[in-house]
Amino acid sequence: MQLKSEIKKVKLKELPKSFFRAFILRRKSTVDVSGRKATVPCVISLTSIPSRLQTVDLVIRSLLRQSCLAEKIILWLNLSLEGQLPRQLAELQSDRFEIRFRDGASSHRKLVFSLLELSNKTLVTCDDDLMYDETWLERLYADHQLYPQAIIAHECRSITVLNKKLLDYQQWPTVRRNNFSHPSLLPIGYGGVLYPNGALYDDVTNQDLYMRLAPKADDLWFKAMGYLKGTMVRRSSDSGRKPLPIIGAKGSSLAKTNILQDGNRIQWQAICDHYSFSPSCSDSLKAEHSSNPGNGERNDDES
């Protein structure tokens, strides 16, 4: 029944592609590729939940088969999962892929622990229920080289305010325009997001604060931390194909809470109220918040 439920969430046209991609990824070696490919100076950081441990190896395999490789891939798991890894995941561990166990259960783990433990690194986040195509990282990093101070995302929405009222998340339109930057852009984690070193406000790792303001909305928390730091968000020049969902990757409650129950709007408003900035990110920040003037790149698209 669970598999049938998950299949319903996937578009019918994606089913054959998803099954085939999973089959190929588990057939191909992930060990013999690293010596033949360029490595880019970044770390891919992600997290997962117990119900996805049987399928998250497919995500890792897709990251290990990139056209250019990250210097490190780190999967952050809760301490309770130590010693409970399925064979197909545990066997992937190497100098390039590492699993680290830390306390905490929120989705913010995918970035927070890397920020705390990996100083001076460019970090790239992704989701744990998708398979990424071979050029996914190469395309993100190419834009990072062009705009080294910007947060780069393959997928974005535009936070939308109408008549001074923050609209429901489902009314925040998906951004279709490539190579586009605007203060209202919200990077969407499933497409992959690149964070330059120093791009986020210091509160980003304050667990008490993000669990109070945005406990189920890591994308919104990281967006706010970038905005408070004065870092622009840019949709990538080549967003490419959307990542393929993994059939059988059990869902979480976040989508229901954040989208269907309007949790994203509620949490974004809570963040804005706490830091006293406009939900549309259209106001000038106080000096104590915007402490990274070099990251406020000029945006020709906003004139």
Buried (B, 14 or more C-beta within 10 A) or exposed (E): EEEEEBBEEBEEEBBEBBEEBBEEBEEEEBEEBEEEEEEBEBBBBBBBBEBBBBBBBBBBBBBBBBEBBBBBBBBBBBEEBEEEBEEBBEEBEEEBBBBBBBEBEBBBBBBBBBBEEBEEBBBBBBBBBBBBBEBBBBBBBBBBEEBEBBBBBBBBBBBBBEEEEBBEBEEBEEBEEBBBBBBBBBBBBBBBBBBBBBBBBEBBBBEEBBBEBBBBBBBBBBBBBBBBBBBBBBBBBEBBEBBBBBBBBBBBEBEEBBBEEEBBBBBBBBBBEBBEBBBBBEEEBEEEBBBBEEBBBEBEEEE
